Structure formats: structure tokens, C-alpha cells
Amino acid sequence: MTKEQKIKIVLLLNMIIVVAEVGAGVYANSMALLSDAFHNLGDVLAVTITFIALIYGRRVASEAMTFGFIRAEMMAAFVNALFLSTTMIFIIFESIQKFFHPTDINAPIVIIAASIALVANAISVLLLKESGMEHSHSHGEETHEHHHDANISAAYWHMVADAAISLGVVFGGVAIWLWNISWIDPLLSVLFSLFILKGVYAVLRQSFLSLMDVNGDSTEKIITIVKAFDEVHSIHDLHISRPNSKEFYCSMHLVLYDNPGLQEVEALLEKIRETLKYLGITHALLQPETLKYATHEILCDHHH
């Protein structure tokens, strides 16, 4: 089963959950079910964005989009994570209100509907985990290419949030049914929401830093590796970016000691690119220059 097929199944499951929980929530007079339905509706949007990002992320570059849609993954991940964070905060607020002002609900209907949603969300979590949650790991300077898709990761946390909230609704329904403890439902909702907020923060941070081209990598390692070549006098205008979870871009100007021929320069650049691959850099743009430019700063100065 392809990644797109799995996401289509997740989307269909969430649409079914929304319809079922809205109907059951209105019938049972359950704000908990309606809140869960609202969150699932947000997940329908999130998974739709995820699917669109997967399709556009594979499109090739064009005259208008010279980089292609390489940032589609991070853009979708940021929107998904931001929406989920906002929804969790809203649910916490509503749960606190419900804690002080409990409402009578039809517990059996709530338990049945929330259990169905829990199963559907669990299936969605498993499908998304298989689709793009493989994490990278490193051995020394070398990074192995088992990156997770940040976009899929955001959708994954959406599904985890839904499963957790559905579980909370089930527990709350059972508690109300057996012991008439109506306050346990909002309490569990707050606890689960805080757990999800903690998990989604990493996705929100990663996607935001990527979109803003904020460097989280060490420039010192790159500078040390490049300047270790005898032909290199210095470097300047160094730029680093991670446009998505798989690509690591680096560009710099290289000031060379002598005036080597073109073939010698090409051979040097090839050796430097191969060495930079050990840091995980997938694309290095290197501009060789003479000692005329030796006074420039390592980081780009936009005033010169």
C-alpha cells in the first residue's frame, strides 16, 4: 500500500468519525463528543493538507518555481502543528469550563461512539506511523538517511491527539455511567491535551525554523572541514538551510591561495562536496574566488 493510499484511508476514517460523533453528540447531549468531533474535523483538514503536500512536494521545478515545491512538507507541517496546538488550547479551556459546570449526558451512547472513534483513530495512527515516522540516527559525523517526514509527523500527532481524547471520552463515559463522576471527563481531556501539546511542539519548532531558514547546525564543523584543504585560504558568505526533512543545503564562497586552472578547481570542489556529505549535506554550492575577496566576512554581509 502506497503512502498516498494510506493517507486516503485515514482521511475517509476521519470523515466517518466526524459524522458519527456529531450525530451521537447531539443525540446524547454530550459536549465531550461534540468537542472530539470538532477536533476530528480539524484532522480532516490536516490530513487533506498532508495529502496535497505529498503530491506537490514531488513536482519538478519550473520557470516560476525554480526550487519546485521543496518546502511543501514544512509548510504543511507548520499549518498542521499550529492548528493542532490552537485546538488543544481551546479544548483545555472548554474542559476547564465543563469541570466547573458539568452537564448531564447519555453515557452509553458516549461510550459506544467514542470507542468507535478510538478504534478508527488507532488504525489511522498505525497507518501514518508506517508511512513516515522513521527517525534518523547518527554515528559520529555520519548521519544515516532514515529521516522522518515532518509533514506526516504533524498528521501523526493529530491522530494521536484524537485517539487520546477519544480514550478520555470513553473513560469519562464509563465513570459517569458507573459512579456518576462527571468531572473526570474534563480532567482527562486537560491531561491528554497537555501531553499532545508537548509532543507537537517539536514538529512546530522544526517546521518554523525550516521555513525561516534558521540554522540549527554547527557552522564551525563546516568551516573547519573546508579550511582543512591546503588550497583554501578562507571562506565567506556561508549559508545553510534545511528546506525539508531530507534536504540539507549549503552554499559558500571559497577564496583560493593560487590561481589554479579550471580542471584543478573542479577537482577541488568535488573533493570538498564529498567531504561535506559526511555532515549530511545533500547539496553544496561552492563559488571559487581569488585572494581579491579574502577580506569578506564568513557570514553574508548584505551591505557590501
Long-range contacts (C-beta under 8 A, 24 or more apart in sequence): 3-54, 3-131, 3-132, 3-152, 4-51, 4-54, 4-55, 6-127, 6-128, 6-130, 6-131, 7-47, 7-50, 7-51, 7-54, 7-127, 7-128, 7-131, 7-155, 8-51, 9-123, 9-124, 9-127, 10-47, 10-124, 10-127, 10-128, 10-155, 10-159, 11-44, 11-47, 11-48, 11-51, 13-120, 13-121, 13-123, 13-124, 14-40, 14-43, 14-44, 14-47, 14-120, 14-124, 14-162, 15-44, 16-120, 17-116, 17-117, 17-120, 17-121, 17-162, 18-44, 20-113, 20-116, 20-117, 21-113, 21-114, 21-117, 24-109, 24-110, 24-112, 24-113, 25-113, 27-106, 27-109, 28-105, 28-106, 28-109, 28-110, 28-113, 29-103, 29-104, 29-105, 29-106, 30-103, 30-105, 30-106, 30-109, 30-110, 30-169, 31-94, 31-98, 31-103, 31-105, 32-98, 32-105, 32-110, 32-114, 32-168, 32-169, 32-172, 32-173, 32-185, 32-186, 32-189, 33-110, 33-113, 33-114, 33-169, 35-91, 35-94, 35-165, 35-189, 36-114, 36-117, 36-162, 36-165, 36-166, 36-169, 38-87, 39-87, 39-91, 39-161, 39-162, 39-165, 40-117, 40-162, 42-83, 42-84, 42-87, 42-158, 43-155, 43-158, 43-159, 43-161, 43-162, 45-83, 46-79, 46-80, 46-83, 46-84, 46-154, 46-155, 46-158, 47-155, 47-158, 49-76, 49-79, 49-80, 50-76, 50-80, 50-151, 50-152, 50-154, 50-155, 52-76, 53-151, 54-151, 57-151, 57-244, 67-243, 70-243, 70-244, 70-247, 71-210, 71-211, 71-243, 71-244, 72-151, 72-244, 73-149, 73-150, 73-151, 73-244, 73-245, 74-150, 74-151, 74-206, 74-207, 74-210, 74-211, 74-243, 74-244, 74-245, 75-207, 75-211, 76-151, 76-154, 77-150, 77-151, 77-153, 77-154, 77-203, 77-206, 77-207, 78-154, 78-204, 78-207, 78-208, 78-211, 80-151, 80-154, 80-155, 80-158, 80-203, 81-154, 81-157, 81-200, 81-203, 81-204, 81-207, 82-204, 84-154, 84-157, 84-158, 84-161, 84-196, 84-200, 85-197, 85-200, 85-201, 85-204, 87-161, 88-161, 88-193, 88-194, 88-196, 88-197, 88-200, 89-193, 89-197, 91-165, 91-189, 91-193, 92-189, 92-190, 92-193, 92-194, 94-186, 95-185, 95-186, 95-187, 95-189, 95-190, 95-193, 96-186, 96-190, 98-185, 98-186, 99-183, 99-186, 99-187, 99-190, 102-182, 102-183, 102-186, 103-182, 104-182, 105-173, 105-176, 105-182, 107-173, 107-174, 107-176, 107-177, 108-173, 108-177, 110-169, 110-170, 110-172, 110-173, 110-176, 111-170, 111-173, 111-174, 111-177, 114-166, 114-167, 114-169, 114-170, 114-173, 115-166, 115-170, 117-162, 117-166, 117-169, 118-163, 118-166, 118-167, 118-170, 121-159, 121-162, 121-163, 121-166, 122-163, 124-159, 124-162, 124-163, 125-156, 125-159, 125-160, 125-163, 128-152, 128-155, 128-156, 128-159, 129-156, 132-156, 141-221, 141-278, 141-279, 142-278, 142-280, 143-279, 143-280, 145-246, 147-245, 147-246, 148-245, 149-245, 150-203, 150-206, 150-207, 150-210, 150-244, 150-245, 153-203, 154-200, 154-203, 154-207, 157-196, 157-199, 157-200, 157-203, 160-196, 160-199, 161-192, 161-193, 161-196, 161-200, 164-192, 164-195, 164-196, 165-189, 165-192, 165-193, 167-192, 168-192, 206-245, 210-241, 210-242, 210-243, 210-244, 213-241, 215-240, 215-241, 216-242, 217-242, 217-248, 217-279, 219-298, 219-299, 221-279, 222-250, 222-252, 222-276, 222-279, 222-281, 223-298, 225-272, 225-275, 225-276, 225-279, 226-252, 226-254, 226-272, 226-275, 226-276, 229-268, 229-271, 229-272, 230-257, 231-256, 231-257, 231-258, 231-260, 231-268, 232-256, 232-257, 233-257, 233-291, 233-294, 234-294, 234-298, 235-298, 236-293, 236-296, 236-297, 236-298, 236-299, 236-300, 237-296, 237-297, 237-298, 237-299, 237-300, 237-301, 238-298, 238-299, 238-300, 239-300, 246-282, 247-282, 247-283, 248-279, 248-280, 248-281, 248-282, 248-283, 249-281, 249-282, 249-283, 249-284, 249-285, 250-276, 250-281, 250-283, 250-284, 250-285, 251-284, 251-285, 251-286, 251-287, 252-284, 252-285, 252-286, 252-287, 253-286, 253-287, 253-288, 253-289, 253-293, 253-296, 254-286, 254-287, 254-288, 254-289, 255-289, 255-290, 255-291, 255-293, 255-294, 255-296, 256-288, 256-289, 256-290, 256-291, 257-291, 259-290
